[in-house]
Amino acid sequence: MNSHAEPLKTKRRSSERIAEHAAAHRLPAVHVVLHGGEPLLAGLVLLRRAATSLRAALAPDCALDLRIHTNGVRLDREFCELFDELDIKVGISLDGDKAANDRHRRYADGRSSHRQALAARARRAASRPPRRAPRTCRPPVPGLTPSQDEAQQHPQGRPTTAPESAADGQGRQSRHGPADQNGHSATPRNRTPTPHRPPRQSIKPEFTSPPADNP
């Protein structure tokens, strides 16, 4: 019996269920993390089929963010090339310095795995293709001095910020005009004058005695 048959069946069914869930909830992306145990023990063939099965099961408008967490002991050049090819992000378990890492991450015979984890991290970093920095401006024109090239890029001169005397403490233009050194408006606000009202006059009522009754 093929030893890969049962794991492949499980991965295929898992991929179908993930795709069903994503479709039912109209998810724009799903995030899948392969971890352990130790996922690299599955080998190159099963990991490739798991990744391709997931991508094939998902709808075209649903992105796949696939990641793998490993202790790094088996991480070699072939695994790194596979992960770059299939766009699988890699996390390496490292619990800290040697003493902290070796509390829970030793070989069965008691040997430390700290050095192998550090080597795996360096190997993975070295295998990744360098990212191109985004270009924020055009390349310089051959034959021009830096000042001439600058003049061509900004014929009207570089934009300048508002003078400090016309900005408030946070560098924003004050809606009440220039600001002083404390950030308060240096010009008085225009307010509509309140119309003058005459002072109130108190009026005291006058009481008169009622006329006397005639006998």
C-alpha positions as CSV (number, residue, x, y, z in Angstrom):
1,M,0.0,0.0,0.0
2,N,1.3,3.5,-0.8
3,S,2.3,5.2,2.4
4,H,1.4,8.6,0.9
5,A,-2.2,7.6,0.0
6,E,-3.8,8.2,3.4
7,P,-2.1,11.6,4.1
8,L,-2.9,12.8,0.6
9,K,-6.6,11.8,1.1
10,T,-6.7,13.7,4.4
11,K,-5.0,16.8,2.9
12,R,-7.4,16.8,-0.1
13,R,-10.4,16.6,2.1
14,S,-9.1,19.3,4.4
15,S,-8.5,21.5,1.4
16,E,-12.1,21.0,0.2
17,R,-13.5,21.9,3.6
18,I,-11.4,25.0,3.9
19,A,-12.5,26.0,0.4
20,E,-16.2,25.4,1.3
21,H,-15.9,27.5,4.4
22,A,-14.2,30.4,2.4
23,A,-16.9,30.2,-0.2
24,A,-19.8,30.1,2.3
25,H,-18.5,33.2,4.1
26,R,-17.2,35.0,0.9
27,L,-13.7,35.3,2.4
28,P,-11.2,37.3,0.3
29,A,-8.3,35.3,1.8
30,V,-7.6,32.4,4.0
31,H,-4.6,31.9,6.3
32,V,-3.3,28.4,6.8
33,V,-0.4,27.4,9.1
34,L,1.3,24.0,8.9
35,H,2.9,23.1,12.2
36,G,3.6,20.1,14.3
37,G,4.8,18.0,15.6
38,E,7.4,18.8,13.0
39,P,5.9,19.5,9.5
40,L,9.2,19.0,7.6
41,L,9.0,15.3,8.5
42,A,6.2,15.1,5.9
43,G,8.9,15.6,3.2
44,L,9.1,17.6,0.0
45,V,6.5,15.6,-1.9
46,L,3.7,15.8,0.6
47,L,4.3,19.5,1.4
48,R,4.2,20.3,-2.3
49,R,0.9,18.4,-2.8
50,A,-0.6,20.0,0.3
51,A,0.2,23.5,-1.0
52,T,-1.0,22.8,-4.6
53,S,-4.2,21.1,-3.3
54,L,-5.1,24.1,-1.2
55,R,-4.5,26.6,-4.0
56,A,-6.5,24.4,-6.5
57,A,-9.5,24.1,-4.1
58,L,-9.9,27.8,-3.4
59,A,-11.8,30.0,-5.7
60,P,-9.8,32.3,-8.0
61,D,-10.8,35.4,-6.1
62,C,-9.7,34.0,-2.7
63,A,-6.1,34.4,-1.8
64,L,-4.1,31.9,0.1
65,D,-1.6,33.0,2.9
66,L,0.3,29.7,3.5
67,R,2.8,29.5,6.3
68,I,4.9,26.8,8.0
69,H,6.4,26.7,11.5
70,T,9.4,24.4,12.0
71,N,12.2,23.9,14.5
72,G,14.6,24.3,11.6
73,V,16.6,21.2,12.2
74,R,15.7,19.7,8.8
75,L,15.5,22.9,6.9
76,D,17.9,22.5,4.0
77,R,18.4,24.1,0.6
78,E,15.7,22.0,-1.1
79,F,13.1,23.0,1.4
80,C,14.0,26.6,1.0
81,E,13.7,26.4,-2.8
82,L,10.3,24.7,-2.4
83,F,9.0,27.4,-0.1
84,D,10.2,30.2,-2.4
85,E,8.6,28.5,-5.4
86,L,5.2,28.0,-3.7
87,D,5.3,31.4,-1.7
88,I,5.2,29.7,1.7
89,K,6.3,31.9,4.6
90,V,8.5,30.2,7.1
91,G,8.7,30.6,10.9
92,I,11.5,29.0,12.9
93,S,10.9,28.2,16.5
94,L,13.6,29.6,18.7
95,D,12.8,30.1,22.4
96,G,15.6,32.5,23.2
97,D,19.2,32.0,24.1
98,K,20.8,28.6,24.4
99,A,19.6,28.1,28.0
100,A,16.0,29.1,27.3
101,N,15.8,27.2,24.1
102,D,17.2,24.0,25.6
103,R,14.6,23.8,28.3
104,H,12.1,22.3,25.9
105,R,14.0,21.8,22.6
106,R,16.6,19.1,23.0
107,Y,17.2,16.0,21.0
108,A,16.0,12.6,22.4
109,D,19.6,11.9,23.6
110,G,19.7,15.3,25.4
111,R,21.8,17.3,22.9
112,S,21.1,21.0,22.4
113,S,19.3,22.1,19.2
114,H,20.0,25.8,19.6
115,R,22.9,25.9,17.2
116,Q,20.9,24.1,14.5
117,A,18.0,26.5,14.9
118,L,20.3,29.5,14.5
119,A,21.9,27.9,11.4
120,A,18.4,27.3,9.9
121,R,17.4,30.9,10.5
122,A,20.6,32.1,8.7
123,R,20.1,29.6,5.9
124,R,16.6,30.7,5.3
125,A,17.5,34.4,5.3
126,A,20.3,33.7,2.8
127,S,18.1,31.7,0.5
128,R,15.4,34.3,0.1
129,P,15.6,36.4,-3.1
130,P,16.4,40.1,-2.3
131,R,13.5,42.5,-2.4
132,R,13.8,45.4,-4.8
133,A,13.4,48.7,-3.1
134,P,10.6,50.8,-4.6
135,R,11.8,53.6,-6.8
136,T,10.5,57.0,-5.6
137,C,12.0,59.1,-8.3
138,R,13.3,58.8,-11.8
139,P,17.0,57.9,-12.4
140,P,19.4,60.8,-12.9
141,V,19.9,62.0,-16.5
142,P,23.4,61.2,-17.8
143,G,25.6,64.2,-18.5
144,L,23.8,66.5,-16.0
145,T,25.3,67.7,-12.7
146,P,23.2,67.1,-9.6
147,S,22.1,70.7,-9.5
148,Q,21.0,70.6,-13.2
149,D,19.1,67.4,-12.7
150,E,17.4,68.9,-9.6
151,A,16.4,71.9,-11.7
152,Q,14.8,69.7,-14.3
153,Q,12.8,67.7,-11.7
154,H,11.6,70.8,-10.0
155,P,11.5,73.7,-12.4
156,Q,9.4,75.8,-10.1
157,G,11.6,74.9,-7.1
158,R,10.8,72.5,-4.3
159,P,7.6,73.1,-2.4
160,T,8.2,74.8,0.9
161,T,6.2,74.6,4.0
162,A,4.4,77.5,5.6
163,P,6.7,79.9,7.6
164,E,6.9,79.1,11.2
165,S,5.3,82.5,12.2
166,A,2.1,81.5,10.2
167,A,1.7,78.1,11.7
168,D,0.5,76.8,15.0
169,G,2.5,74.6,17.4
170,Q,1.9,71.5,15.4
171,G,3.0,73.0,12.1
172,R,-0.6,73.5,10.9
173,Q,-1.9,76.8,9.6
174,S,-4.0,78.4,12.2
175,R,-7.5,79.3,11.1
176,H,-7.2,82.5,13.1
177,G,-4.0,83.6,11.4
178,P,-0.4,83.6,12.6
179,A,0.4,82.0,15.9
180,D,2.7,83.1,18.7
181,Q,5.5,80.9,20.2
182,N,2.9,79.1,22.4
183,G,0.8,78.1,19.5
184,H,-2.0,80.7,20.3
185,S,-3.4,83.0,17.7
186,A,-1.6,86.3,17.5
187,T,-4.5,88.1,15.9
188,P,-7.8,88.8,17.7
189,R,-10.8,86.8,16.5
190,N,-13.5,88.7,14.7
191,R,-16.6,88.6,16.8
192,T,-19.9,90.3,16.1
193,P,-20.4,93.1,18.6
194,T,-23.2,92.7,21.1
195,P,-25.8,95.5,20.8
196,H,-26.0,97.9,23.7
197,R,-28.9,97.4,26.0
198,P,-30.0,100.0,28.5
199,P,-29.9,99.1,32.1
200,R,-33.0,97.7,33.6
201,Q,-35.1,100.0,35.7
202,S,-36.9,98.7,38.7
203,I,-40.4,99.9,39.0
204,K,-42.0,99.8,42.4
205,P,-45.8,99.6,42.5
206,E,-47.6,102.3,44.4
207,F,-50.3,101.2,46.8
208,T,-53.1,103.6,47.9
209,S,-55.4,103.1,50.9
210,P,-58.9,102.0,50.0
211,P,-61.5,104.7,50.6
212,A,-63.2,104.6,54.0
213,D,-66.7,103.3,54.2
214,N,-69.4,105.9,54.8
215,P,-71.2,105.4,58.1
